[in-house]
Amino acid sequence: MIRRGSIVVDVEYSGGSSSRLTMRARYDDVARPARSFTTSPVRGYRAAPADALPVTRPMDIVLRPENAQDRAAKLEGTSAEHQTHDAAFDDAVYVETPVTDARVLDAILNEEVRAGVLELFAHGFDYVRLDGDRNGFVSTIIVSFASREEPIAGRGARVVDAFFRVLGNLPRVTHDEAAHAPTPMRGLTLALGVVGAAGWLLNGGYVALLMLCFQVATGREPNASWALGLGAFVVAVLAGVSGARFYGGLVRNQCRGRSTAHKIVFSAQIAAFGAVSVVVFAVLFLATLTMSR
């Protein structure tokens, strides 16, 4: 535990071949009056306490290093993220959140918070999460593997300073009773994922494919049934790819423009691939076994 003034940070560390360091504090315990961060009117501001911004909670703002997939999703128009108009921050950090009120995000991602986040990333931290769950924690995590490199002098103090810089500059918020937009087709995606996972991990078709691979690897002559089974597998994979593209397109049309859209689409595609491929394989494989008798 680290304490500075009224701010208390919980620190968790686990060592070994890979180490993990987590620092966290409750958002509401560290936030300051919102008037310090914004002078422009915010949606519903007059109806809220004078020192708090109304927003749907948890805000679940995940700040992480921007990667190639994020940039590609933005270029193709699938995803969109909040821009702070700070080029160094916007180019380096991806802002993932269900919050869409730009004025609230501007107040939260102020200059001091941005600087603290960039400093944490410069020291290898994986992400910073603001108001990330029902307990409203602000947290940051780094996972690193054992290294023979010399430790950087003063790194620990700079990391702590950067996290406290984030914590000490967050505006106070209050829940406005609204709900975040639901994930489109979530129930169907979950059902498809269950079918795909159960099918490929548990059913006889997967076991049969492993047996075929074993026979080929040991030099044994696969019989006609196994050859037909391999053909069914190839057809099933191709059908799964087509199903993933089709279903992914349906989901994309419903979530386009969110900061999480490309993740939602990817999950939907994986679920659709699993379900379609396992159903097609099971049907064809059973059909080929029946025909070969």
N, C-alpha and C positions, 0 to 999 in steps of 0.2 A: 504494500500500500504506500502511495506517495501523496503527501498533503502539501498544498500551497495555498495559504490563506483559507478561504472557505471551500476550495475545490479539492476533492478527494478522488484519487484514481486507484482502482484495483488493478494489480499487476499479477499475471499468471505466467509462469515459465516452466517449460518442460524440456529437458536436455536429451542427450543421446546422439546417435548418428545424424538425426535431424532434430533441430530444436524449434520450439514454437514459443513466441512471446506475444501475449495479448494484454493490451491496456484498455480499460473501459471505465466510463462514469455515466451516471444517469443524466440525460439531456436536461430534464427539468431542474436538477440540482445545480447545474452550472450556467444555465441560460441567463442572459441579462435583459433588461427592459427593451422591448422592440423599438421604442422611439429613438434609441441610440443608433439604429441601423437603417431606418427608412424615413424619408420625409414625404414620400408619395402616398396617395391613398391606396389601400389594399382592399380587395374584395371583402365586404362585410365588416370593415374595420370599426365603424362606429358602434356596431352591435357587440363588439368584443371588448374585453378589458383594455384599458388605455395602454397597457404596457405589453400586450401580447398580440401576435398575428394569428388570425383564424386560419386553420388548415386541417385537412383530413389527416388523422393520425392512425397508426404510425406512418410517418413520412417515408421511412425506409429509403433514405438517400444513400446509395452506394457509390462512392467515388473510387475509381480504380484506373490504373494505367490503360490508356486507350490502345487497342490492338488492331491488327489488320482487318479482322472480321467486323469490328465496330465501324471502321472507316468505309468498308465495302457496303455495309448495310445502309449507311447514310447516303452514300453515293447513288445507290440504286433506289433510294426513296422508301426503303422498308422501315427504317428507324429514324428517329429524330431526337436530339438531346438539347437540353437547355444550354444556351451560350451566354457566357459572362462578359464577353467582349474583352477579355484578357487573353491575348493571343497565346502567351506561354502556357497558361492554364488550359485553355480550350483545346490546344493541340496535344497536350500531354495527358489530360484526364477525361475519362468518360463519366458522365453524370447519369446514373441509372436510378430512376425513381418514378412512382406513380403520380407524384405531384406535378401538376401542369401550370400552376399559377406562377408566372414568370417573376412577379414582384416579390412573392414570398421567397422564391429561390434566389433572387438577387440579394435579398436581405441576409439569407443564411450563408450563401457563398460569397461573403464580402471579402475585401482585400486581405484581411488578416487570416481568415480561414483558408483562403486559397494558398497563401504563402506557407502556412503550417502544413497543409496537405502535400504540397510540392516538396517540402523538406523531408517529410516522412517517406515519400516515394523515392527521393534521392538516396535514402538509406536502406532501400530495399523492401519497404513495407508493401504488403499485397493489396490492401484496400483500407479505406476509412468509411465507416458506416454510421450514419447519423439517424437517431430515433429509429433503430432497426427492428424493434419488436414491441410487444405489448408492455414491456418494462421500460421502453424508451431509452435504451443505452446508446451512447456514442462509443464506438470501439474501433480499434485498429489492430491488425495482426501481421506478423512476419513469420514465415516458415523458412528456415535455412538449413543447409546440410553442412556437415563438418568440413572445415577448410583449414589448410595449412598456412593460409595467408596471415600476415601480421594484423592484429586488430587495429582499427583506426582510433587514434587517440581522441578522446573526448566525444566519441560517437554516442555513447549512452546519454550523456548530458544533453546533447543536441536533439536527440530523439525525444526525450522527455520535454524539453523546451518547446519543440514543434507541436507535440500533442496538447500541451497546456495552452499554446497559442490558439489552437483550434477551439478548445473547450472554453477559453475565456472570451470568445468573440461570437458566440451563438445567440441569436435573438430568441426571446421567450415566445412560445407558441401556445395556442389553445385549440382543442378539438372542436371543429365546427359542425359535428354530427353528420356530415355528409359521408358517403362511401366512395372508395376508389372504384374506378371502372373495372368490371369483372374481366377475367381472362376469357376471351372468346373460345367457345367450343371446348371448354375445359373438361366437362364431364365425358364427352366423346373421346377426347384425346387420352384421358385416363383409362377409359375402357379399352381402347385400342392398345395402349401400352401394356395393360395387364394380359390381354390375349397374346400379344407378341412375346412377352417375357415368359409367360407360362408355357406357351407352345414350344419355343426353342430350347428352353431349359429343362422341361419336364417330359415332353411327349416322345413317343417312340421314333418319330421321324428324325429327331436330332441324334438319338442313339444309333439309328440305322446309318446315318451319314458317317458317324465316327467309325462304325464297323467297316464301312466301305473304304474309308481312308486307311484303316489298319490293314485290310486285305491288300490294297495297292502297295502300301509301304513294305509289306513282307513278301511281295512278289507272287502272291496267290492270284489265280485267275478269277476275277469277279464274274459271277454268272449274269444271265440276262436281266434278272430282277434288279441286281445292284446297278447295272448300267442304266437301266430305265430310271432307277431311283436318283442317280446323278443327274440325268436329264431333267427330272422333275425339280430337283434342287435349283438348277440353272434357271429354269423357267420361273420358279418361285421368286428368286432374287430379282429377276428382271421385272416381274409383276410388282414386287415390293418397291422397287425404285420408281416405277410409274405411279403407284399409289401414293408414295411419299410426295412426289412432285404435285400431284393433283390436290391432295389434302392440304399440303403446305400452302398452296396457292389460295385455297379457300380461307384458311386461317389468316394468311397475310393480308387479304383484303379487309378483314375485320379488325385487325390490330395495327394497321399501317400508321406510322407517325408517332408511336410510343417509343420511349427510350429502351424498352424491353422487348420490342417487337421481334427482333431477329432471334432472340433466345426463345420466345414463345413459338415462333415458326419452326425453329430447329427441333424443339421438343416434340412438336406435332408431327414433323416429318419422320423422326425416329420411331415414334409410336405407330404411325401408319405403315412404315416399312415393316416393322415387326409383325403387325397383325395380318397385313395382306400376304406377306411372304409365307408365314406359317400356315395360313388357311389354304393357300394355293398349293403349297408343298404337300400338306397332309392329304388333300383331295387327290392330287396327281399320283402321289406315292402309293396310296391305297388302291387307286385305279390300276396302276401298273402291276402291283402285286396280284390283283385279282385276274388281270388279263394274262399274266405269265403262268398261271396254274394250269 
